[in-house]
Amino acid sequence: MEIQELGLLLLMHYGITVQGLETIHHNGNDKIVLKRLEEIVNQYEISTFVIGMPINMDGTKTIRADVTNQFIHKLKCKFNKIKIEEIDERLTTVAAHKTMNYLNVNKYKKKGIVDTLSAVYILEIYTNKIKNS
């Protein structure tokens, strides 16, 4: 199972604002992602990569978690000075769907929005973790 795309958000101004950056469509080719991330790292002051870790409701890691861990290893090798935070992404997709339903988002548009909105929830979890520590 390969990850087909990667949504990028920037948490800016000391955690005050979140800015959607882009979605990298890469069809499982991590070289494309790493090359684009290198460009972004050179353009912005990136201090931390926040990665959603796919975990089952019972706390066990999903099959996608192995793919995510392999990608995290590649990130650590290429960007060894940038901190990597893993965030449990359980229920972020559910929260995204609830938000879209509340906002009456057209069902045909949901597919293109759900990953971005889920990423926003992952960053929200991360910022709350920072504030509470």
C-alpha positions as CSV (number, residue, x, y, z in Angstrom):
1,M,0.0,0.0,0.0
2,E,1.5,3.3,-1.1
3,I,0.6,6.8,-0.2
4,Q,-0.5,8.6,-3.4
5,E,-0.5,12.2,-2.3
6,L,0.8,14.3,0.5
7,G,-1.0,17.4,1.8
8,L,1.2,20.3,3.1
9,L,0.3,23.0,5.5
10,L,2.4,25.7,7.1
11,L,2.0,26.6,10.7
12,M,3.2,30.2,10.8
13,H,3.8,33.0,13.2
14,Y,4.4,30.9,16.3
15,G,1.4,28.7,15.9
16,I,-1.1,31.5,15.3
17,T,-2.1,30.8,11.7
18,V,-2.2,27.7,9.5
19,Q,-1.8,28.2,5.8
20,G,-2.6,25.5,3.2
21,L,0.4,25.2,1.0
22,E,-0.2,22.4,-1.6
23,T,-0.9,18.8,-2.2
24,I,2.0,16.8,-3.8
25,H,0.6,14.1,-6.1
26,H,3.4,11.6,-6.4
27,N,1.8,8.1,-7.0
28,G,4.1,6.5,-4.4
29,N,7.3,8.0,-5.6
30,D,9.0,9.4,-2.5
31,K,11.7,11.0,-4.5
32,I,9.2,13.5,-5.9
33,V,8.1,14.4,-2.4
34,L,11.6,14.7,-1.0
35,K,12.6,16.9,-3.9
36,R,9.6,19.2,-3.4
37,L,10.1,19.3,0.4
38,E,13.7,20.3,-0.1
39,E,12.5,23.3,-2.2
40,I,10.0,24.2,0.5
41,V,12.6,23.8,3.3
42,N,14.9,26.2,1.3
43,Q,12.0,28.7,0.9
44,Y,10.6,28.7,4.4
45,E,12.1,28.4,7.9
46,I,10.9,24.8,8.6
47,S,11.6,23.7,12.2
48,T,9.3,20.7,12.4
49,F,7.6,18.1,10.2
50,V,4.3,17.0,11.7
51,I,3.3,13.6,10.4
52,G,-0.1,12.0,10.9
53,M,0.3,8.4,12.1
54,P,-2.5,6.1,11.0
55,I,-3.6,4.1,14.1
56,N,-6.6,1.8,14.5
57,M,-9.2,2.6,17.2
58,D,-7.7,-0.2,19.4
59,G,-4.3,1.5,19.3
60,T,-2.6,-0.8,16.9
61,K,-0.8,0.6,13.9
62,T,-2.5,0.1,10.5
63,I,-0.8,-1.2,7.4
64,R,-0.4,2.4,6.3
65,A,1.7,3.0,9.4
66,D,4.5,0.9,8.0
67,V,4.6,3.0,4.9
68,T,4.5,6.2,7.0
69,N,7.4,4.9,9.1
70,Q,9.4,4.2,6.0
71,F,8.7,7.7,4.8
72,I,9.7,9.2,8.2
73,H,13.0,7.3,8.0
74,K,13.6,8.9,4.6
75,L,12.8,12.3,6.1
76,K,15.2,11.8,8.9
77,C,18.0,10.8,6.6
78,K,17.5,13.8,4.2
79,F,16.5,16.4,6.8
80,N,18.4,15.3,9.9
81,K,18.3,18.8,11.5
82,I,14.5,19.1,11.3
83,K,12.4,17.8,14.1
84,I,9.7,15.2,13.2
85,E,6.6,14.9,15.3
86,E,4.2,12.0,14.9
87,I,0.6,12.7,15.7
88,D,-2.1,10.1,16.2
89,E,-4.5,10.8,13.3
90,R,-7.4,8.7,14.6
91,L,-10.8,10.4,14.0
92,T,-9.4,13.3,12.1
93,T,-11.1,12.1,8.9
94,V,-14.3,11.6,10.8
95,A,-14.0,15.2,12.2
96,A,-13.3,16.4,8.7
97,H,-16.5,14.7,7.3
98,K,-18.6,16.1,10.2
99,T,-17.3,19.6,9.5
100,M,-18.1,19.2,5.8
101,N,-21.6,17.8,6.5
102,Y,-22.2,20.7,8.9
103,L,-21.2,23.2,6.2
104,N,-23.3,21.3,3.5
105,V,-20.3,20.7,1.3
106,N,-21.3,19.1,-2.0
107,K,-20.6,15.3,-1.8
108,Y,-18.6,15.5,-5.1
109,K,-16.3,18.2,-3.6
110,K,-15.6,16.3,-0.3
111,K,-13.0,13.9,-1.7
112,G,-10.8,16.8,-2.7
113,I,-11.2,18.6,0.7
114,V,-11.1,15.8,3.2
115,D,-7.3,15.2,3.3
116,T,-6.6,18.9,3.6
117,L,-9.2,19.4,6.4
118,S,-7.8,16.3,8.2
119,A,-4.3,17.8,8.0
120,V,-5.7,20.9,9.6
121,Y,-7.0,18.8,12.5
122,I,-3.6,17.0,12.8
123,L,-1.9,20.4,13.1
124,E,-4.5,21.5,15.6
125,I,-3.6,18.4,17.8
126,Y,0.0,19.3,17.4
127,T,-0.4,23.0,18.4
128,N,-2.5,22.0,21.4
129,K,0.2,19.5,22.4
130,I,2.8,22.4,22.3
131,K,0.6,24.7,24.3
132,N,-0.1,22.1,27.0
133,S,3.6,21.1,27.4
